[in-house]
């Protein structure tokens, strides 16, 4: 069994998504933080929608990226203020994170 553990994070991106470029509204984006360039991290972006992706939708996105939740891991929510460089007023953002591991024989 693969024992590597990584952190996955999901947030509602209003601008500056890593891919694809945001042009048609806010969208939820999930990425797995790894070594190397941020631009090369596995990333999944849902179509524009304000609704939070369900647990099943998050699991499918992780699978598409070659990951699954680590044993005993759960999604945890935190609040965060947007960075000062955003082109709009600061607001509270919800960030969701979980520990993940590569799937056996997966793409990661």
N, C-alpha and C positions, 0 to 999 in steps of 0.2 A: 504494500500500500504506500502511496506517495505521502510523505510526511511534511512536505512543504506547506506552509500556511501563509496566506497573503491577506491583505485587507481590501475589501470591496466597499465602495461608497456610491451612494445614489443621491442625486439632488435634482430639484426642478431648476433647470437652466433657462434664464430669460434672455441671455445674450452670451456670446463667447463660447458656445459649445465646441468641443474638440472636433466633432464630426457628426452629422453634416453641419454646415453653417446655419445658424438660426436665422430664418427669414420669414417664417410663417407662424410665429408664436412660441410661447414657453413650451418646453418639453422636458420630460424626465430623462436623465442620463445616468447610466451605471458604468463604473470603470473599476478595474482591478489594479491597485498600486503595486508596481514591481520595480526591479532595478532597471536602469536604462532611461532613455528619453521618455518624457510624459507623452509625447506624440505617438509613441509605440505601444503604450499600455492598451490592453484589451478594453474596448469600449462598446457599449450597446446604447443606442439612443432610440427612445420610443417616438412615435408620431406626436405632433403637438396635441397636448391635452393637459388640463390642470389636475385631473384625477390621479391619485397615487397608484402606481402599478401594484397589483395584488401580490400576495406571496407566491402564487403559482406563476404569474407573469415574471416575477423576479427570478424564480427558479429556472424558467425556460431561457431567460436572458443569460443567466450564468452558464447554463448548459451550452448555449450557442457559443459562448466565449471559451468553453472547455473547462469550466469550474463547477463546483458544488459547495454548499455550505460545509464548513468544517464540523466535525463531530461535536455536538452540543452547542453549536453556535446559533445565535438568534439575531435578527435585525434589531439594531438599537437606534433610537432617534435622539438627535440633539438639535438645539437651536444655535444659529450662528448669524451674525450681522454681515451683510454683504460688504465686500471690500470697498475702500475709499475710491478706487479708480473706476468703479462702475459709472456708466453715463447717466444714471438715475439716482434718486435719493436712496440712502441706505435703508434696508428693511430687514426684518427677521427672516431667515431662511431655515428650512428644515433639512437636515442632513441625516441620511440613513446609512448605517455601516454594519458590516458583518465580517467575520473571519471566514475565509474560503480556502479550498484546496483544489489543486488540479484534478480533473477526472482521470481515472485510469485509462491510459491510451487516448486522452483528450488532446485537443489542439494546443493547450497551454504548455 
